[in-house]
Amino acid sequence: MKPFRTLVAGVCALAIALPASAATCVQPVEKAGFDLHAFQSRLMVVALTCQSEGGAVDGYNGLVRRFQTDLKGAYDRVIGHFRRNGGNRKFDDYVTNLANTQAQENLSQGDHLCRNYATTWQKVGTLTTITEVVELAATAPAQNFYPLEVCAPRPQRAPAATPRPRPTPVAAQ
């Protein structure tokens, strides 16, 4: 088990060492996509770790089935960000580092991890809207190591002046 912990710690150190410039600013909808994707990833890692304890796998699978379209949208926003900022390799690095960071957090909780998430699985089972999922994700400990800065709102341009209609010339008779 020690080599695995060493590997995970090394990957985490690499993730922390990523330059802050690796991420450009994101639009609020992209930030929400990152947050939701990180939350889903966190729940997936916990479900895989805990298996059937506390309803972990059933809770995760139920969440994914109920909110498949919204979770896919979040994933698409994340991958869209990386298509514009570094490509597939950066996206693959992000996903790997996210899962490894979350696995490291699992290790830090030791034997208490599954017990600590039992109430989360109960809450997940009662969620009926994506807004509720986003709110629950907001209360979860941040596991997103990727530096995200929300872009400043773009200045609104004044609407173009509407040209006045030209008078129609009257033909001489």
N, C-alpha and C positions, 0 to 999 in steps of 0.2 A: 504494500500500500504506500510505502514511503516514496518510491519512484513516481507514482501517480501524483502525489501531493507536490513533489518537487517540480514535475512537469506543469501542473496547474499553476503553481506559484510563479514559474518562469513565464508562462503565457500571460498571467495577470500583470507581471512587471513590464512585459513588452507592451501590453495594452495601455498601461499608465504612461509609458514612455512615448506613445504616439504623439506627434507634434500637434499642438492645438490648432495649427493651421490646416490640419487634415479635414476639418469640417468648416464649410462656409456657413453663413447664416441660413436658417431655414424659415420657411413661412409657417405661421401658426398651425395650419392643417398638417404640414409635414411633422412638426413637433408632436402633435397629437398622435400621428402615425407611429413615430418612434416610441413614444410612451406606451402606446397600446401594444405594439410589437414586443417591446421589452417585457411588459407584464405577461403577455402570452408565453414568451420564452421562459420567463421565471416559473410560471405555473407548470410548463412542460417539464422543466428540469426537476422540479419538486415531485411531480407525478411519477416520473421515471425513477426517482430515488426512493420514493415511499411505496410505489406499486399500489397494492390494494389497501394499505393502511389508511384509515380515516376517509375512505372514499376518494382518494387522490386521482386515480386513473378515471373512474367514472365521472368525477367532477370536472376534470380537464376535458374529457371527450364530450361531455354534455355542453360545456361552454363553447367548444369549437363547433359543434353541430348547430347550436342555437344562433351563433353570431358569425357563421362562416363568411358571409358576404362582407361584413364590417371588418373582420380580421384580415381578410384578403385585401381589402382596401388599404388598411394600415400597412400591410406588407408591401403593397404596390407603391405607396408613398415613400417608404424607406428605400426600396430598390430604385425608385425614380430619382431620389436624391443622389444615390451612388452612381447612377448612370451619368448624371451631370457632373459628378465630383469624384472621379477616380475609377469608375468602371466596376466590372464584376469582381475583380480581385479584391478591391477595397471592400465591396459588399461581403464577399466570402470571409475576409479577415474580420469584419465587424460581427458577423453572425457567430463565428468561431469564438472570438474574444468575449462576446456577450455571454454565450453559454458557459465558457470557462470561468468567467467572473462570477456567474451565478452558482456554478458548481463549487467554487471556493467558498462562497457564502454558506452554501449547504454544509460544507465540511466544518465551518466555524460553529454551526449550531449543533453539531454532533448528533447524539441520540434524541435531542429535543425537536429536530426539524419537523418530523411528521406530526408530532403532537402540536407544534406551533402553528401548523397550517390546517389543522382540523376545522377550526372555525372559518377559515378562508374558504374551504371547500363547501361548507354549509352555506355561506353567503353566496358563493358562485352559483349554487343550485337554485337560489331564489331570484336571480337577476332576470329581468324580462326585457330590458332595453339596453342598447349599446351605451346610452348615457350613464346608466348605472354601472356598467363595466368600466367606463372611463373614470367615473368617480371612485370606484374601488381601486383602480390602478393608481390613482392619484394619492391614495392613502398608503400604498405599498412602499416599502423602502426603495429608494432609487437604486436601480441596478444598472443604470445606463452609463457606461464609462465614456461613451463617445461624446466629445464636447459639442454641445448644441447651443447655439445662440439664436434666438428668434430675431429675424430681420426687423429693422425699424419699418414702420408702415411707410409705404410709398406716398409721397406727397400727392394730394389730389389735384389734378389740373382743372382749372376753371373751364366750364363748358365753353365751347367755341361760340362766338357770337353768331346768332342767326342772321344771315344776310336779309336785308329788306328786299321785298319783291320790287323789281323795276316796273315802273309804269309801262303799260303796253302802249307803244306808239300808235297814234291814230293816223290812219292813212288819209291823205288829202283827197278831197273829192272834187 
